[in-house]
Amino acid sequence: MSIQKVLNNAFVVGVTNVVNRLINLVTLALMARILGVDGFGSYNTAMVLIVIASTISSAGLSPYIIRELNNKHNSFGDKVVSFSLAIRLILSIVSIIAVFVGSLFFFQNIESIIKILCPLIIITQLITTVENINHGLHKFTRQLVISIISSAILLLLVLGVFYFDLEESMFYWSVLLSQFLSALLAIALTPNYFSRSVFRVFSIREMSMSIIQLRETYGALFLVAIFTILYYKIDILMLSYMKDDVVVGHYAAAYRVFEYILYAPAIIGTAILPVVSQMEKDRLKLSLILCRAEVILILPVIVLTVIYSDWIIKAIFGEAFNGGYVLYLLAYGIVFYVMNSIVGQLLYAYGAYKKFVIISLSAFLINFVLNYILIPNYGGEGAAIATVVSVFVSSVFHLVYISSYTKSNQPTKLFCLVMIIGFTVTFVSYQFNSVFVSLCVLGILSYFFRIIGKEDLGAIKRVLDSKMRGFRNVN
C-alpha cells in the first residue's frame, strides 16, 4: 500500500473516531443524568461483562478477516467471512449463557440489566464482522458513515429517554435498539461478502483445517485481546463485587474521562505509526521521537486534568459525581500508556506476538492482585492505584523486550525521562493547583532534559518528504 494511501486511510479513521467521541461524550453525559451514580455504576458493570464476552466471542479473527480480504489473489473472501461469522456466533451463544449465569451468582445487582443487554453480544459480532469487511476492502468512508450514524442513533434514543423522563429500563432498551438498528444499517451497506457468506455451509474438514491454521497464526493475538480487555476492565468488576454500585459509579466516571484523555495522543499515532512501521532503518529512532512528541503534547492536558478534575467530572456527569481524586491518581499512568502504545507498535512490527501474551497476562494478574488487596480499604482510589502500578509494570516489560530486540539503550533512557517528568508534573499540578506554576515546571523540565528538539522534528519531516517524493516518482 502506498504511503499516501496509508495516511489518507489514517486520516479517515481519525476523523471518524473524533466525531464518534464527541457524539458519545454527549451521550455519556445524558446517561449519567438518567441513571444517577448508582445506576451508572450498575450500567458500567453490566457493559464490562458484555464487552469481555464480546471480545472472547470475536475469537481474535479480525486480523484474519482483514488480511484475507486485503489479499487481491484470494478469491475466497466470502468463505473467510462465513467461517469467522460462524465461529463468532457459536461463541456468542456460549458467552451469553456464561454472562447470565455469572450475573446470577456474582452480580445479582445487575441481573435485570443483563437480561436486556445480553443480545448485544451477538449484535456486536455482526457489527464487528462488517467493520472487518470494510477495513479489509479499504472501504473506510463507508465505515465512517456507519460509525457516525450508529453513534447518532444511540444519542437520539438516549435523548428521547432523557427528554420524556422515561423509566430507567427504557434506557437499557434504547441501548439495545440502537445497536440492533446499527447492525441492520451495517449489513445493508456492506457488499455481497456478508450476504453470500451467511448461506455458505462448511464441511467438518474445512472448519478443522481453518481452526488449526488460525491457532498457529492468530492464537497469540487472541490471547492478547482477552488478557488486555481483562486488564483494562477488571477493576470495575472487582469494585462491583467487593463494594457497591455507588463506588463503581464514581470510579467509572473518572475512568471514562481517563480514556478520553488517552485518546488524544492516539490520533497522532494512528496517522504516523503506519508510516513508521513500514521502515526498517530508522524505525526505532522515529518511534522514540514520536513518543517524546506525544508526551510533550499530553503533559499540558495532564496539568489541566489534575487541576480541574472535580470540575470536569461534575460538568460531564453531573453534580452528584465525585471522582476528582480518582482521576488525579489515574493521571500518573497517562504517560506510561502513551509510551506503551508506541513501543507496542514497535513490538508488533518485529512480530513479537508471544511477548505480548506475557505482557498482557502479567499486567492483568498484577492488576487483579492489587485490586484484591487495595479495594476493601480504599475503594475507587485503591483501584486507581492498582491501575497505575500495573501499567507501570507493563511499561517495564515493554522496555525490556524492545531493548532486547533493538540492542539499544535508548528506550531505557526515554522510559526514565518520561517517568521523571510525568510524575513531577502530575504531583506539582495537584499540590500547587496552579496552571501557571505547573506549566513553568513543565517548561523547565522540557528544556533541561531536551525532550524533543528541532533535529527530531526535522528527522520526521525528512523521512515523510522522502517517502512522498518516492510515491510521486512512482506515479
GULO-632669 format. One record per residue (C-alpha): z, y, x. Coordinates in steps of 0.05 Angstrom, whole numbers, plus 5000, padded with zeros to 4 digits. Each point is the difference from the previous one (the first is absolute). Layout:
<rs>
<r Z="Z" Y="Y" X="X"/>
...
</rs>
This chain:
<rs>
<r Z="5000" Y="5000" X="5000"/>
<r Z="4983" Y="5069" X="5028"/>
<r Z="5053" Y="5049" X="5020"/>
<r Z="4977" Y="5050" X="4948"/>
<r Z="5005" Y="4948" X="4944"/>
<r Z="5070" Y="4981" X="5024"/>
<r Z="5022" Y="5072" X="4996"/>
<r Z="4966" Y="5011" X="4933"/>
<r Z="5034" Y="4939" X="4970"/>
<r Z="5067" Y="5021" X="5029"/>
<r Z="4991" Y="5069" X="4969"/>
<r Z="4984" Y="4971" X="4932"/>
<r Z="5061" Y="4954" X="5004"/>
<r Z="5043" Y="5058" X="5022"/>
<r Z="4978" Y="5045" X="4943"/>
<r Z="5012" Y="4944" X="4950"/>
<r Z="5070" Y="4988" X="5025"/>
<r Z="5018" Y="5074" X="5001"/>
<r Z="4977" Y="5010" X="4928"/>
<r Z="5036" Y="4936" X="4979"/>
<r Z="5064" Y="5021" X="5034"/>
<r Z="5000" Y="5068" X="4966"/>
<r Z="4988" Y="4968" X="4932"/>
<r Z="5053" Y="4947" X="5013"/>
<r Z="5050" Y="5053" X="5022"/>
<r Z="4994" Y="5034" X="4932"/>
<r Z="5006" Y="4931" X="4966"/>
<r Z="5061" Y="4984" X="5042"/>
<r Z="5034" Y="5065" X="4979"/>
<r Z="4988" Y="4983" X="4927"/>
<r Z="5025" Y="4929" X="5009"/>
<r Z="5066" Y="5023" X="5029"/>
<r Z="5012" Y="5048" X="4943"/>
<r Z="4983" Y="4947" X="4947"/>
<r Z="5043" Y="4945" X="5030"/>
<r Z="5059" Y="5038" X="5031"/>
<r Z="5035" Y="4977" X="5064"/>
<r Z="5020" Y="4930" X="4976"/>
<r Z="4935" Y="4987" X="4965"/>
<r Z="4961" Y="5023" X="5061"/>
<r Z="5041" Y="4951" X="5041"/>
<r Z="4985" Y="4943" X="4953"/>
<r Z="4926" Y="5016" X="4999"/>
<r Z="4996" Y="5002" X="5076"/>
<r Z="5036" Y="4933" X="5006"/>
<r Z="4952" Y="4969" X="4951"/>
<r Z="4940" Y="5030" X="5035"/>
<r Z="5024" Y="4975" X="5068"/>
<r Z="5001" Y="4929" X="4972"/>
<r Z="4931" Y="5010" X="4970"/>
<r Z="4972" Y="5028" X="5066"/>
<r Z="5029" Y="4943" X="5041"/>
<r Z="4972" Y="4949" X="4952"/>
<r Z="4932" Y="5035" X="4999"/>
<r Z="4998" Y="5001" X="5077"/>
<r Z="5014" Y="4925" X="5002"/>
<r Z="4949" Y="4988" X="4945"/>
<r Z="4946" Y="5038" X="5038"/>
<r Z="5006" Y="4945" X="5053"/>
<r Z="4978" Y="5046" X="5056"/>
<r Z="4928" Y="4991" X="4978"/>
<r Z="4979" Y="5073" X="5002"/>
<r Z="4974" Y="4999" X="5072"/>
<r Z="4963" Y="4935" X="4985"/>
<r Z="4964" Y="5028" X="4939"/>
<r Z="4983" Y="5065" X="5035"/>
<r Z="4974" Y="4965" X="5062"/>
<r Z="4956" Y="4951" X="4962"/>
<r Z="4970" Y="5052" X="4954"/>
<r Z="4989" Y="5046" X="5060"/>
<r Z="4959" Y="4945" X="5034"/>
<r Z="4928" Y="5014" X="4983"/>
<r Z="4980" Y="4929" X="5019"/>
<r Z="5048" Y="4970" X="4950"/>
<r Z="4968" Y="4982" X="4933"/>
<r Z="5062" Y="4970" X="4970"/>
<r Z="5038" Y="5064" X="4982"/>
<r Z="5013" Y="4978" X="4928"/>
<r Z="5026" Y="4933" X="5025"/>
<r Z="5049" Y="5035" X="5046"/>
<r Z="5025" Y="5044" X="4943"/>
<r Z="5005" Y="4941" X="4953"/>
<r Z="5042" Y="4959" X="5048"/>
<r Z="5046" Y="5059" X="5017"/>
<r Z="5009" Y="5019" X="4927"/>
<r Z="5016" Y="4928" X="4980"/>
<r Z="5053" Y="4995" X="5054"/>
<r Z="5030" Y="5067" X="4981"/>
<r Z="5004" Y="4984" X="4926"/>
<r Z="5033" Y="4933" X="5013"/>
<r Z="5052" Y="5033" X="5046"/>
<r Z="5010" Y="5055" X="4948"/>
<r Z="5021" Y="4951" X="4947"/>
<r Z="5049" Y="4967" X="5048"/>
<r Z="5026" Y="5069" X="5021"/>
<r Z="5011" Y="5021" X="4928"/>
<r Z="5043" Y="4939" X="4987"/>
<r Z="5039" Y="5012" X="5065"/>
<r Z="5011" Y="5074" X="4984"/>
<r Z="5023" Y="4985" X="4929"/>
<r Z="5048" Y="4945" X="5023"/>
<r Z="5026" Y="5045" X="5056"/>
<r Z="5014" Y="5057" X="4951"/>
<r Z="5039" Y="4952" X="4956"/>
<r Z="5047" Y="4977" X="5056"/>
<r Z="5005" Y="5061" X="5047"/>
<r Z="4976" Y="5062" X="4963"/>
<r Z="5021" Y="4994" X="4928"/>
<r Z="5000" Y="5076" X="4993"/>
<r Z="4923" Y="5001" X="5004"/>
<r Z="4984" Y="4937" X="4961"/>
<r Z="4971" Y="5039" X="4941"/>
<r Z="4958" Y="5043" X="5047"/>
<r Z="4973" Y="4939" X="5036"/>
<r Z="4978" Y="4968" X="4934"/>
<r Z="4955" Y="5061" X="4987"/>
<r Z="4975" Y="5011" X="5072"/>
<r Z="4988" Y="4928" X="5023"/>
<r Z="4926" Y="5001" X="4980"/>
<r Z="4991" Y="5055" X="5052"/>
<r Z="4999" Y="4945" X="5053"/>
<r Z="4936" Y="4970" X="4971"/>
<r Z="4969" Y="5068" X="4985"/>
<r Z="5014" Y="5023" X="5071"/>
<r Z="4960" Y="4941" X="5028"/>
<r Z="4939" Y="5020" X="4958"/>
<r Z="5005" Y="5072" X="5023"/>
<r Z="5011" Y="4979" X="5073"/>
<r Z="4940" Y="4953" X="4999"/>
<r Z="4955" Y="5055" X="4972"/>
<r Z="5026" Y="5047" X="5054"/>
<r Z="4984" Y="4948" X="5054"/>
<r Z="4930" Y="4992" X="4972"/>
<r Z="4987" Y="5075" X="5002"/>
<r Z="5027" Y="5005" X="5071"/>
<r Z="4959" Y="4940" X="5022"/>
<r Z="4937" Y="5031" X="4971"/>
<r Z="5018" Y="5070" X="5026"/>
<r Z="5002" Y="5027" X="4929"/>
<r Z="5055" Y="5050" X="5017"/>
<r Z="4978" Y="5052" X="4950"/>
<r Z="5005" Y="4949" X="4944"/>
<r Z="5070" Y="4981" X="5023"/>
<r Z="5018" Y="5074" X="5003"/>
<r Z="4980" Y="5008" X="4927"/>
<r Z="5038" Y="4938" X="4978"/>
<r Z="5064" Y="5020" X="5037"/>
<r Z="5001" Y="5071" X="4975"/>
<r Z="4986" Y="4981" X="4928"/>
<r Z="5053" Y="4945" X="5003"/>
<r Z="5052" Y="5050" X="5024"/>
<r Z="4979" Y="5050" X="4947"/>
<r Z="5006" Y="4947" X="4945"/>
<r Z="5072" Y="4985" X="5021"/>
<r Z="5017" Y="5074" X="5003"/>
<r Z="4973" Y="5013" X="4930"/>
<r Z="5038" Y="4941" X="4970"/>
<r Z="5065" Y="5019" X="5034"/>
<r Z="4990" Y="5072" X="4980"/>
<r Z="4992" Y="4977" X="4928"/>
<r Z="5066" Y="4961" X="5003"/>
<r Z="5034" Y="5062" X="5030"/>
<r Z="4971" Y="5050" X="4951"/>
<r Z="5014" Y="4961" X="4937"/>
<r Z="5068" Y="4978" X="5026"/>
<r Z="4987" Y="4927" X="4987"/>
<r Z="5050" Y="4945" X="5015"/>
<r Z="5006" Y="4972" X="5070"/>
<r Z="4964" Y="4934" X="4985"/>
<r Z="4937" Y="5039" X="4982"/>
<r Z="4998" Y="5025" X="5072"/>
<r Z="4996" Y="4928" X="5026"/>
<r Z="4946" Y="4983" X="4950"/>
<r Z="4961" Y="5062" X="5022"/>
<r Z="5003" Y="4976" X="5073"/>
<r Z="4974" Y="4932" X="4979"/>
<r Z="4945" Y="5030" X="4956"/>
<r Z="4977" Y="5047" X="5054"/>
<r Z="4991" Y="4944" X="5050"/>
<r Z="4964" Y="4957" X="4948"/>
<r Z="4951" Y="5057" X="4986"/>
<r Z="4992" Y="5012" X="5074"/>
<r Z="4981" Y="4926" X="5010"/>
<r Z="4948" Y="5004" X="4944"/>
<r Z="4971" Y="5063" X="5032"/>
<r Z="4998" Y="4969" X="5069"/>
<r Z="4965" Y="4937" X="4974"/>
<r Z="4950" Y="5042" X="4959"/>
<r Z="4980" Y="5041" X="5061"/>
<r Z="4995" Y="4941" X="5047"/>
<r Z="4934" Y="4967" X="5017"/>
<r Z="4980" Y="4929" X="4981"/>
<r Z="5044" Y="4969" X="5054"/>
<r Z="5060" Y="5001" X="4954"/>
<r Z="4965" Y="4976" X="4936"/>
<r Z="4963" Y="4944" X="5036"/>
<r Z="5061" Y="4976" X="5037"/>
<r Z="5042" Y="4992" X="4937"/>
<r Z="4955" Y="4943" X="4976"/>
<r Z="4991" Y="4965" X="5067"/>
<r Z="5033" Y="4932" X="5005"/>
<r Z="5026" Y="4972" X="5066"/>
<r Z="5003" Y="4929" X="5021"/>
<r Z="5065" Y="4973" X="5030"/>
<r Z="4964" Y="4992" X="5067"/>
<r Z="4975" Y="5072" X="5001"/>
<r Z="5069" Y="5027" X="4984"/>
<r Z="5033" Y="4956" X="5053"/>
<r Z="4952" Y="5023" X="5054"/>
<r Z="5008" Y="5073" X="4980"/>
<r Z="5076" Y="4995" X="5001"/>
<r Z="4999" Y="4968" X="5070"/>
<r Z="4955" Y="5055" X="5026"/>
<r Z="5044" Y="5054" X="4969"/>
<r Z="5063" Y="4969" X="5029"/>
<r Z="4971" Y="5001" X="5070"/>
<r Z="4970" Y="5069" X="4995"/>
<r Z="5045" Y="5041" X="4954"/>
<r Z="5065" Y="4961" X="4998"/>
<r Z="5035" Y="5048" X="5047"/>
<r Z="4976" Y="5061" X="4961"/>
<r Z="5027" Y="4969" X="4935"/>
<r Z="5068" Y="4990" X="5032"/>
<r Z="5000" Y="5070" X="5026"/>
<r Z="4985" Y="5027" X="4931"/>
<r Z="5058" Y="4961" X="4969"/>
<r Z="5051" Y="5017" X="5054"/>
<r Z="4979" Y="5073" X="5000"/>
<r Z="5007" Y="5010" X="4926"/>
<r Z="5068" Y="4965" X="5002"/>
<r Z="5020" Y="5044" X="5058"/>
<r Z="4982" Y="5064" X="4962"/>
<r Z="5028" Y="4980" X="4932"/>
<r Z="5061" Y="4956" X="5014"/>
<r Z="5048" Y="5060" X="4998"/>
<r Z="4985" Y="5015" X="4927"/>
<r Z="5012" Y="4928" X="4979"/>
<r Z="5065" Y="4994" X="5040"/>
<r Z="5026" Y="5067" X="4972"/>
<r Z="4985" Y="4976" X="4930"/>
<r Z="5035" Y="4933" X="5012"/>
<r Z="5060" Y="5027" X="5038"/>
<r Z="5009" Y="5068" X="4966"/>
<r Z="4971" Y="5027" X="4935"/>
<r Z="4939" Y="5035" X="4971"/>
<r Z="5029" Y="5070" X="5011"/>
<r Z="5005" Y="4988" X="5075"/>
<r Z="4930" Y="4970" X="5000"/>
<r Z="4974" Y="5061" X="4962"/>
<r Z="5026" Y="5050" X="5050"/>
<r Z="4976" Y="4959" X="5059"/>
<r Z="4932" Y="4986" X="4970"/>
<r Z="4988" Y="5075" X="4989"/>
<r Z="5014" Y="5015" X="5074"/>
<r Z="4958" Y="4941" X="5022"/>
<r Z="4941" Y="5023" X="4958"/>
<r Z="5001" Y="5068" X="5034"/>
<r Z="5006" Y="4964" X="5067"/>
<r Z="4937" Y="4960" X="4984"/>
<r Z="4962" Y="5064" X="4983"/>
<r Z="5020" Y="5031" X="5067"/>
<r Z="4975" Y="4938" X="5037"/>
<r Z="4934" Y="5007" X="4965"/>
<r Z="4985" Y="5068" X="5032"/>
<r Z="4985" Y="4974" X="5071"/>
<r Z="4965" Y="4939" X="4970"/>
<r Z="4943" Y="5045" X="4977"/>
<r Z="4985" Y="5018" X="5072"/>
<r Z="5006" Y="4928" X="5022"/>
<r Z="4952" Y="4978" X="4946"/>
<r Z="4947" Y="5048" X="5024"/>
<r Z="5007" Y="4991" X="5076"/>
<r Z="5026" Y="4930" X="5013"/>
<r Z="4936" Y="4964" X="4976"/>
<r Z="4964" Y="5038" X="5055"/>
<r Z="5052" Y="4986" X="5053"/>
<r Z="5001" Y="4926" X="4983"/>
<r Z="4926" Y="4994" X="5018"/>
<r Z="5014" Y="5023" X="5071"/>
<r Z="5025" Y="4957" X="5057"/>
<r Z="5003" Y="5044" X="5061"/>
<r Z="5041" Y="5058" X="4971"/>
<r Z="5032" Y="4964" X="4941"/>
<r Z="5072" Y="5003" X="5026"/>
<r Z="4995" Y="5071" X="5026"/>
<r Z="4971" Y="5029" X="4936"/>
<r Z="5047" Y="4961" X="4956"/>
<r Z="5061" Y="5027" X="5036"/>
<r Z="4971" Y="5071" X="4997"/>
<r Z="4990" Y="4990" X="4926"/>
<r Z="5072" Y="4976" X="4993"/>
<r Z="5027" Y="5061" X="5035"/>
<r Z="4957" Y="5045" X="4957"/>
<r Z="5025" Y="4968" X="4936"/>
<r Z="5072" Y="5006" X="5024"/>
<r Z="4990" Y="5075" X="5012"/>
<r Z="4971" Y="5008" X="4930"/>
<r Z="5054" Y="4960" X="4965"/>
<r Z="5061" Y="5032" X="5035"/>
<r Z="4995" Y="5067" X="4962"/>
<r Z="4996" Y="4959" X="4936"/>
<r Z="5064" Y="4963" X="5021"/>
<r Z="5034" Y="5067" X="5012"/>
<r Z="4983" Y="5025" X="4930"/>
<r Z="5017" Y="4933" X="4968"/>
<r Z="5069" Y="4996" X="5032"/>
<r Z="5019" Y="5073" X="4984"/>
<r Z="4974" Y="4999" X="4929"/>
<r Z="5014" Y="4926" X="4984"/>
<r Z="5045" Y="5013" X="4940"/>
<r Z="4952" Y="5051" X="4971"/>
<r Z="4940" Y="4954" X="5009"/>
<r Z="5034" Y="4942" X="4965"/>
<r Z="5023" Y="5043" X="4941"/>
<r Z="4933" Y="5036" X="4994"/>
<r Z="4961" Y="4936" X="4995"/>
<r Z="5047" Y="4953" X="4963"/>
<r Z="5048" Y="5047" X="4964"/>
<r Z="5069" Y="5028" X="5007"/>
<r Z="5034" Y="4933" X="4987"/>
<r Z="4975" Y="4970" X="5065"/>
<r Z="5040" Y="5006" X="5065"/>
<r Z="4963" Y="4968" X="5057"/>
<r Z="5000" Y="5057" X="5051"/>
<r Z="5045" Y="4968" X="5052"/>
<r Z="4962" Y="4933" X="4994"/>
<r Z="4935" Y="5038" X="5012"/>
<r Z="5031" Y="5032" X="5062"/>
<r Z="5020" Y="4932" X="5028"/>
<r Z="4930" Y="4972" X="4986"/>
<r Z="4969" Y="5059" X="5037"/>
<r Z="5025" Y="4971" X="5066"/>
<r Z="4951" Y="4943" X="4992"/>
<r Z="4937" Y="5041" X="4985"/>
<r Z="4977" Y="5009" X="5072"/>
<r Z="5007" Y="4925" X="5012"/>
<r Z="4958" Y="4985" X="4939"/>
<r Z="4947" Y="5047" X="5028"/>
<r Z="5001" Y="4965" X="5067"/>
<r Z="4998" Y="4931" X="4968"/>
<r Z="4939" Y="5018" X="4960"/>
<r Z="4961" Y="5019" X="5063"/>
<r Z="5025" Y="4944" X="5045"/>
<r Z="4990" Y="4951" X="4943"/>
<r Z="4927" Y="5018" X="4996"/>
<r Z="4994" Y="4988" X="5075"/>
<r Z="5030" Y="4931" X="4993"/>
<r Z="4952" Y="4985" X="4944"/>
<r Z="4943" Y="5023" X="5045"/>
<r Z="5023" Y="4951" X="5053"/>
<r Z="5004" Y="4944" X="4948"/>
<r Z="5075" Y="4990" X="5008"/>
<r Z="5011" Y="4975" X="4929"/>
<r Z="5053" Y="4949" X="5017"/>
<r Z="5041" Y="5055" X="5034"/>
<r Z="5000" Y="5037" X="4934"/>
<r Z="5032" Y="4940" X="4967"/>
<r Z="5057" Y="5003" X="5050"/>
<r Z="5007" Y="5075" X="4992"/>
<r Z="5000" Y="5000" X="4924"/>
<r Z="5046" Y="4940" X="4994"/>
<r Z="5050" Y="5029" X="5051"/>
<r Z="5000" Y="5068" X="4964"/>
<r Z="5011" Y="4966" X="4933"/>
<r Z="5058" Y="4957" X="5025"/>
<r Z="5034" Y="5059" X="5034"/>
<r Z="4992" Y="5043" X="4938"/>
<r Z="5028" Y="4944" X="4956"/>
<r Z="5061" Y="4988" X="5044"/>
<r Z="5016" Y="5074" X="5007"/>
<r Z="4992" Y="5012" X="4926"/>
<r Z="5047" Y="4942" X="4985"/>
<r Z="5052" Y="5029" X="5047"/>
<r Z="4994" Y="5075" X="4983"/>
<r Z="4983" Y="5003" X="4926"/>
<r Z="5068" Y="4977" X="4973"/>
<r Z="5037" Y="5058" X="5034"/>
<r Z="4946" Y="5053" X="5007"/>
<r Z="4951" Y="4988" X="4943"/>
<r Z="4934" Y="5038" X="5006"/>
<r Z="5021" Y="5032" X="5066"/>
<r Z="5011" Y="4931" X="5029"/>
<r Z="4931" Y="4977" X="4977"/>
<r Z="4969" Y="5062" X="5032"/>
<r Z="5036" Y="4985" X="5066"/>
<r Z="4975" Y="4928" X="4997"/>
<r Z="4929" Y="5025" X="4990"/>
<r Z="5002" Y="5047" X="5059"/>
<r Z="5031" Y="4949" X="5047"/>
<r Z="4949" Y="4946" X="4980"/>
<r Z="4941" Y="5047" X="5009"/>
<r Z="5028" Y="5019" X="5068"/>
<r Z="5004" Y="4927" X="5020"/>
<r Z="4930" Y="4990" X="4973"/>
<r Z="4976" Y="5056" X="5045"/>
<r Z="5032" Y="4966" X="5060"/>
<r Z="4962" Y="4936" X="4984"/>
<r Z="4935" Y="5039" X="4992"/>
<r Z="5014" Y="5033" X="5067"/>
<r Z="5014" Y="4934" X="5037"/>
<r Z="4937" Y="4966" X="4974"/>
<r Z="4952" Y="5058" X="5011"/>
<r Z="5027" Y="5010" X="5070"/>
<r Z="4987" Y="4927" X="5016"/>
<r Z="4929" Y="5004" X="4973"/>
<r Z="4982" Y="5065" X="5036"/>
<r Z="5041" Y="4991" X="5064"/>
<r Z="5020" Y="5073" X="4994"/>
<r Z="5067" Y="5037" X="4998"/>
<r Z="4971" Y="5058" X="4960"/>
<r Z="5022" Y="4972" X="4932"/>
<r Z="5071" Y="4995" X="5027"/>
<r Z="5000" Y="5073" X="5022"/>
<r Z="4972" Y="5021" X="4932"/>
<r Z="5053" Y="4960" X="4963"/>
<r Z="5057" Y="5033" X="5038"/>
<r Z="4969" Y="5068" X="4990"/>
<r Z="4991" Y="4989" X="4925"/>
<r Z="5071" Y="4974" X="4993"/>
<r Z="5032" Y="5059" X="5036"/>
<r Z="4961" Y="5054" X="4964"/>
<r Z="5003" Y="4967" X="4932"/>
<r Z="5075" Y="4988" X="5001"/>
<r Z="5015" Y="5068" X="5028"/>
<r Z="4958" Y="5040" X="4951"/>
<r Z="5027" Y="4960" X="4940"/>
<r Z="5072" Y="5008" X="5022"/>
<r Z="4994" Y="5075" X="5014"/>
<r Z="4965" Y="5011" X="4933"/>
<r Z="5059" Y="4969" X="4963"/>
<r Z="5056" Y="5031" X="5041"/>
<r Z="4973" Y="5072" X="5002"/>
<r Z="4963" Y="4998" X="4934"/>
<r Z="4953" Y="5054" X="5027"/>
<r Z="4924" Y="4995" X="5002"/>
<r Z="4997" Y="5053" X="5055"/>
<r Z="5049" Y="4965" X="5046"/>
<r Z="4969" Y="4932" X="4988"/>
<r Z="4929" Y="5024" X="5014"/>
<r Z="5024" Y="5036" X="5063"/>
<r Z="5032" Y="4935" X="5025"/>
<r Z="4936" Y="4963" X="4982"/>
<r Z="4958" Y="5051" X="5038"/>
<r Z="5044" Y="4997" X="5062"/>
<r Z="4999" Y="4924" X="5001"/>
<r Z="4925" Y="4998" X="4989"/>
<r Z="4988" Y="5048" X="5057"/>
<r Z="5050" Y="4967" X="5047"/>
<r Z="4974" Y="4929" X="4989"/>
<r Z="4927" Y="5021" X="4994"/>
<r Z="4989" Y="4956" X="4939"/>
<r Z="4927" Y="5018" X="4994"/>
<r Z="4957" Y="5047" X="5040"/>
<r Z="4930" Y="5029" X="5000"/>
<r Z="4975" Y="4943" X="5043"/>
<r Z="5022" Y="4950" X="4948"/>
<r Z="4964" Y="5036" X="4944"/>
<r Z="4940" Y="5008" X="5045"/>
<r Z="4999" Y="4925" X="5014"/>
<r Z="4996" Y="4984" X="4925"/>
<r Z="4946" Y="5053" X="4990"/>
<r Z="4958" Y="4974" X="5058"/>
<r Z="5002" Y="4929" X="4975"/>
<r Z="4982" Y="5018" X="4929"/>
<r Z="4944" Y="5047" X="5024"/>
<r Z="4973" Y="4944" X="5044"/>
<r Z="5001" Y="4950" X="4943"/>
<r Z="4966" Y="5049" X="4952"/>
<r Z="4946" Y="5016" X="5052"/>
<r Z="4987" Y="4926" X="5010"/>
<r Z="4994" Y="4991" X="4925"/>
<r Z="4950" Y="5058" X="4994"/>
<r Z="4959" Y="4973" X="5058"/>
<r Z="4995" Y="4931" X="4967"/>
<r Z="4979" Y="5030" X="4933"/>
</rs>
